[in-house]
Amino acid sequence: MTFSERTLSTLALVAVGLSALAFLLALTAATRGRRSREPGAPISLDPVLRGVLDSQQGNMKRLEQAIRSLSETDKRQAEEIASTVRRVALLRYDAFEDVGGRLSFSCALLDDRGTGVVLTSINGRQETRVYAKPIEGRRSGYNLSAEEEEAIRRAMAVSHETVTAR
């Protein structure tokens, strides 16, 4: 789960504030306990302190709800990101011996599950042909050439660090 800097700063400030409040409560209880409280007797809080504590309790509940909501959003976005085209590989080659320049290519455009499309352009002297084949789970219902299979393999070999650094 990833939080923005603003959210983390807010959480840190709330934590510091609650720590200070707890310290004041402990100090108040210690000084009151020395004066009039018998051992084992409940600590009584003045109305102002009780109001502050109730307010902080409400703030904590709202903060917990916001964190739950952010967590759900984070999970949903992670699922959406996994189904986007993030794995791309381009393989250039000479399809025919009499045509140079490596103008033919196969390009795999896949998501994290190996689903997407592989595009192939075969460049000859007289014509160029383009093929698009659907890919699901790194496989296709159409026959794949060695170059298309290699493009798929390379695309799936791309690490997540490389993908997210683009």
PAKE-511536 format. One record per atom (N, C-alpha, C): residue in one letter; x, y, z. Coordinates in steps of 0.001 Angstrom, whole numbers, plus 524288, in hexadecimal, padded with zeros to 5 digits. Layout:
PAKE-511536
AXYZ/...
This chain:
PAKE-511536
M803557FB7680000/M800008000080000/M80386804CD80000/T80254808967FCB5/T8057380D417FC25/T80216812027FD5D/F8042281579800C5/F8015B81A3D8021F/F8045681EE07FFF6/S80183823217FEF8/S8040C827E07FD24/S806F782A5E801AA/E80A8082DF18005A/E80D828309F80464/E809E2833BF807F9/R805DA835FE805C3/R8022C83916808E3/R7FF5B835A380CDF/T7FDB6830FE80B38/T7FB0A82D6A80EC0/T7FEB682BA18130F/L8038882A4E811A5/L80755828978158D/L8089682CFC81965/S80901831C581778/S80A038363B81AEE/S80585836F781EBD/T800B88367D81CCB/T7FC22837098202B/T7FC1A832D182458/L7FD3082DFF822C5/L7FD5E829B482691/L8019182A9F82AAD/A8061C82C91828FD/A80A5D82D9C82CAF/A808D3831E183089/L806558360782E9A/L804AB83A4283215/L8008D83863835FB/V7FCF68353183431/V7F90083310837B2/V7FB9382FBA83BDF/A7FF5D82C8583A4E/A802178292683E0B/A804FE82C6784218/V8079E8309084067/V80A69833FF8440E/V8068D83694847C9/G8022E83868845A9/G7FE3C83ADA848F9/G7FC048371684CFD/L7FAEE8325984B60/L7F8ED82E6E84F0C/L7FCFE82D0685326/S801E282CDB851AC/S8060882BBE8556F/S806568301085981/A8060D834EF857AE/A8062D8395D85B54/A801778392E85EF3/L7FCEA837E185CD3/L7F8388378085FFF/L7F8BD8332F86414/A7FAD382EBF8627E/A7FB9282A7286629/A7FF5482BFC86A80/F8037782ED18691B/F8072E830A086D0D/F8048683440870F0/L80164837E286EED/L7FE9883B808726C/L7FAC583896875F2/L7F815834B2873BF/L7F47F8319A876EC/L7F75C82EB387B44/A7FBC682C71879ED/A7FED08299A87DDB/A800BD82D4F88211/L8028B831D38806C/L80470835B588428/L7FFFE8379B887A8/T7FB83838A088560/T7F6F183A5988864/T7F5478362588C40/A7F50E8315B88A71/A7F37982D1288DDE/A7F75B82C5A89250/A7FC5682CFB89125/A8005482C4D8952F/A7FFEB830928994D/T7FF1883571897A0/T7FECF839B189B70/T7F9B98397C89E89/R7F56D837FD89C06/R7F07E8378B89ED9/R7F09C832F48A29B/G7F32A82ECC8A0DD/G7F35D82A1B8A413/G7F64F82AFD8A916/R7FA2582E638A8F5/R7FD2F82F718ADB4/R7FA0E832928B1A3/R7F68F835DB8AFB3/R7F3C7839498B346/R7EF2F836AD8B5FE/S7EB74834988B2E9/S7E699833148B582/S7E4AF82DA08B427/R7E71982B0E8B068/R7E4F7826168AEAD/R7E71F821A68B206/E7E38881E478B382/E7E526819A98B670/E7E6E1815738B29B/P7EA5A811F48B42E/P7EC0980DC68B0B1/P7E75C80A7A8AEFD/G7E718809668A9E6/G7E2DB8063A8A7CC/G7DE008094C8A674/A7DDBB80E388A7EC/A7D928811718A6B9/A7D985813398A109/P7D510813A289E58/P7D52F81556898E4/P7D6F681B0089864/I7D97D81C2F89408/I7DB458217A89302/I7D6B882481890AC/S7D5BE82922892C5/S7D19082C5989092/S7D4068307888D06/L7D18F8314788893/L7D38583513884DA/L7D008839E6884F7/D7D28183E858848B/D7CF3D843308845E/D7CCA68437E87EFD/P7C8788466E87E82/P7C57084699879A7/P7C8928485D874DE/V7CC3684BE187584/V7CF5384DC787118/V7D2B98495A86EF3/L7D5438468F87279/L7D89C8423C870D4/L7D55D83DED86E4C/R7D0CF83CE387074/R7CD63838E986E21/R7CBB983A96868A4/G7CA9883F99867E9/G7C92E84196862BE/G7CDA0840F385ED3/V7D26A842018608B/V7D6F28415A85D1F/V7D78F83BA385BA2/L7D7088382C85F71/L7D7918328F85E5D/L7D350830A285AA6/D7CE798325B85B7F/D7CA37830CB85800/D7CB2A832C785273/S7CD1C837928520D/S7CE50839CD84CEF/S7D29D836A384A3B/Q7D6A48353884D28/Q7DAE58321584AED/Q7D90282CAB8494E/Q7D56B82A7B84C46/Q7D3408256184AEA/Q7D051825C1845AF/G7CD61829E3844FD/G7CAA382AB984009/G7CE6E82B7683B82/N7D29982E6D83C8D/N7D69482F308387E/N7D92382A0383704/M7DA35826BB83ADD/M7DCA3821A9839D9/M7D90481E3583694/K7D3F581E50837BC/K7D04181B2B834B3/K7D00E81D0682F07/R7D0028223582E36/R7D00682442828EA/R7D515822D382611/L7D96C822FD828DC/L7DE758219C82695/L7DE9281BD582512/E7DC95818738286F/E7DC5D812DC82738/E7D8FA811E58226B/Q7D499814978220E/Q7D1238140681D8F/Q7D3DE815E28188C/A7D6B681A29818DF/A7D99181C2981450/A7DDCA8184F8129D/I7E078815F181659/I7E48E812258150F/I7E22880D588127F/R7DDB380B8781482/R7DB0C8070C8120D/R7D97F8085780C6B/S7D77580CFF80BAB/S7D5DC80EA880674/S7DA8D80EF9802C6/L7DEE08112B804AF/L7E39B8117B80180/L7E5A980C0980036/S7E5558087E803DF/S7E72080327802FC/S7E3DF8007F7FEBD/E7DEB7801277FEF7/E7DB497FEE97FAF9/E7DC6E801417F59B/T7DD3C8065D7F571/T7DE7F808FE7F08C/T7E3B0806FF7EE68/D7E77F8064B7F1D6/D7EC9C804597F045/D7EC2B7FEE97EDE2/K7E9177FB787F048/K7E85E7F6277EE3B/K7E5BF7F6487E8E0/R7E1B77F98D7E85E/R7DEE17F9F97E368/R7E2777FC067DF1B/Q7E59E7FFE87E05B/Q7E934802197DC7B/Q7ED697FE297DAFC/A7EF417FB117DEB5/A7F32E7F7117DD81/A7F0FE7F3127D9AA/E7EC057F19D7DA5B/E7E98D7EDF87D6B6/E7E9077F0697D149/E7E7967F55E7D116/E7E7107F8097CC13/E7EC5B7F8897C95A/I7F0637F9BB7CC50/I7F59B7FA557CA17/I7F7867F5247C7E1/A7F6557F0D97CA8E/A7F8157EBB47C8AF/A7F5B57EA657C367/S7F13F7ECBE7C215/S7EEBA7EB847BD16/S7EFE67EF8F7B8D7/T7F3987F30B7B9D4/T7F5227F6D47B5D6/T7F9F67F4DB7B2E9/V7FAD17F6EF7AE44/V7FF6E7F5737AB3C/V804387F7BC7ADF8/R8074B7F44C7B03D/R80C0F7F5EF7B302/R810D27F2F37B11C/R80FEE7EEFB7AE1A/R8143C7EBB27AC4C/R814807EC147A65A/V818917EEAB7A484/V8192A7EFC379EF1/V81E917EDF679D39/A81EC07EB52798C2/A823CA7E9D379680/A823687EA3C79094/L827877EC2478E3F/L827D57ECC278892/L82C787E99B786A3/L82B7F7E648782EE/L82F937E30E7809B/L82FD27E45B77ACB/R834477E6817790B/R835057E7E277385/R838627E3B0770F8/Y8373E7E29476BFB/Y83A247DE7A7693F/Y8395E7DF0C7635F/D83C8A7DC267606D/D83BF47DBCB75AC1/D838B57D6F3759A5/A8340D7D7AF75780/A830997D34775669/A8325F7D0397519A/F835017D2DB74DF8/F836C37D05574924/F83C8E7D1777486B/E83F567CDC07461E/E844F47CE5874561/E846497D2CA741AA/D842FE7D3CE73DCA/D8443A7D7C9739E6/D842817DD4973B7C/V8403E7DDDD74041/V83E917E2FD74231/V841577E3F77475F/G8447B7E80E74797/G8476A7E94274C62/G845067EDC974F54/G847D77EFAA7532B/G846367F43475632/G842E97F2F575AF2/R841D07EE0775BD0/R83EB27EC6076055/R839B27EFA3760BC/L836D57EFDE75C63/L831FE7F2EA75C2E/L82D357EFD275DEB/S82D9A7EAB975E35/S829477E78D7603B/S829947E79A7662C/F8250B7E719768AD/F825197E71176E63/F8207C7E40D77090/S821177E26277575/S81CD27E0447789B/S81CDE7E34677DB5/C8185A7E53277F3C/C817EA7E85D783F6/C813AF7E60578778/A815297E47F78C30/A8116C7E26278FF9/A80FC07E6BC793A9/L80A9F7E7567945C/L808537EB2C797F9/L804E07E81A79BB7/L806CD7E7457A084/L804357E3B47A425/L8036F7E6287A984/D7FFB17E3F67AC73/D7FF147E5717B1EC/D8023A7E19B7B544/D801BA7E2137BA66/D804C07DEC07BDF1/D803437D9037BD98/R7FEAA7D7D67BB9C/R7FCEA7D26A7BB2A/R7FE547CFF97B5E4/G800EF7D2F57B27F/G802597D1017AD5B/G7FDDB7D1427A986/T7FA587D4F67AA54/T7F5E17D5A57A6DC/T7F6847DAC97A3EB/G7F5747DAA379ED9/G7F5EF7DF5879BAF/G7F5F77DE01795EF/V7F9D57E02379331/V7FA2B7DF5F78D8A/V7FFEA7DF4478BE6/V800FB7DC64787BD/V8061C7DCA578549/V805407DE8877FB0/L808097E2A777E40/L807B77E4F37790B/L80C9D7E3707760A/T80BE77E1CC7713D/T8105A7E04176DFF/T80FE17E2EA768B8/S814337E51C766F7/S8147C7E77E761D6/S818D17E4AE75EDE/I817697E25575A72/I81B2A7DFA375720/I81C2E7E32375261/N820FB7E4F7751F2/N822677E89574DCF/N825557E5AB74983/G823347E5C9744CE/G825BE7E36F74046/G827257E79B73C53/R829397E5FF737DD/R82AC17E9CB733D1/R825FB7EC7173169/Q821D27E98F7308A/Q81D467EB9572DC9/Q818CA7ED257315E/E818877EAE0735F2/E8140F7EBFA73960/E815787EB3973F12/T812127ED5B7425D/T812927ECB674803/T80D5E7EAAA749FD/R80DA27E6BB74D3F/R808E17E48774F8E/R809217E53D75574/V804987E65E757A6/V804407E72E75D4E/V8004F7E35075F82/Y801C57E0D4763E4/Y7FE6B7DCFB76676/Y7FDC17DE9476C32/A7F9157DDC476E1F/A7F7FC7DE92773B3/A7F5967D994775C6/K7F7DC7D785779FC/K7F5EB7D29F77C2F/K7F4CF7D36D781FF/P7F00F7D205783AE/P7EECC7D28B7893E/P7F1E87CE9478C78/I7F3757D0447911C/I7F67A7CCF5794A2/I7F3957CCB4799D4/E7F3177C7FE79BE0/E7F0B87C7477A104/E7F3EE7C33B7A3F9/G7F5ED7C4C47A873/G7F92D7C1367AB81/G7FE137BF9B7A88A/R800677C3487A5C0/R805287C2787A2B2/R804667BEE779DEE/R7FF9B7BD9979CA2/R7FE847BA1779837/R7FA747BCAB794AB/S7FA367BAA178FD4/S7F6737BC9D78C0F/S7F3AF7B8187896E/G7EEF07B90E787B2/G7EC0D7B538784A1/G7EE227B4E077F16/Y7F1687B89677D99/Y7F3D57B8A57786E/Y7F9697B68C778F0/N7FB5F7B46C774BB/N800CD7B2A0774BB/N804677B7537755C/L808357B6D0778D3/L80BF37BB06779C0/L811267B9A177737/S813977BD8B774E0/S818CF7BCB4772B3/S81CBD7BCA377731/A821737BAF377603/A8259B7BAE4779FB/A826A47C06B77BEE/E826607C43E77869/E827587C9B2779F4/E823007CBBD77D82/E81E347CA4F77C64/E819D57CBF177FBC/E81A4C7C97878524/E81BA47C47D7854C/E81C617C1E378A5C/E820D47C46678D6A/E825047C5DB78AB2/E829717C86E78D4C/E827D67CDCE78F59/A824C37D0B478C62/A822EF7D5D378E2D/A81F9E7D53279318/I81C3D7D13A79339/I819007D031797D6/I81C777CEC979C7D/R8204C7CB6279B91/R823D67C9CD79FC6/R826BD7CE877A1F5/R828B97D1E579E87/R82B9A7D68E7A04A/R8280E7DA527A34B/A8234F7DAF77A162/A81FAF7DE857A412/A81E867DC8F7A994/M81DB87D77C7AA22/M81C7E7D55F7AF4E/M8214B7D5357B2D7/A826017D5857B09B/A82ACD7D5807B3B3/A82BFC7DADE7B5FB/V829437DEDC7B431/V82A187E4207B635/V8289C7E4277BBF5/S82C377E5FD7BF41/S82B277E5FF7C4E5/S827787EA707C64E/H824DD7E9ED7CAC1/H8213D7EDFB7CC94/H8241E7F3117CDAA/E828F37F2D37CF86/E82BEF7F7897D0A2/E82CE97FA967CBA1/T82E367F7BE7C768/T82F207FA4A7C267/T82A157FCB07C05E/V825CC7F9DD7C0FF/V820BF7FBBC7BF06/V81F1B800A97C1D5/T81F8B800D07C700/T81DB5805567C9F8/T82172809EF7C993/A826538090A7C809/A82A1480D547C7A2/A829788105C7C292/R8267080E637BEE0/R825CE8111B7B9D4/R822F0816267BA66/
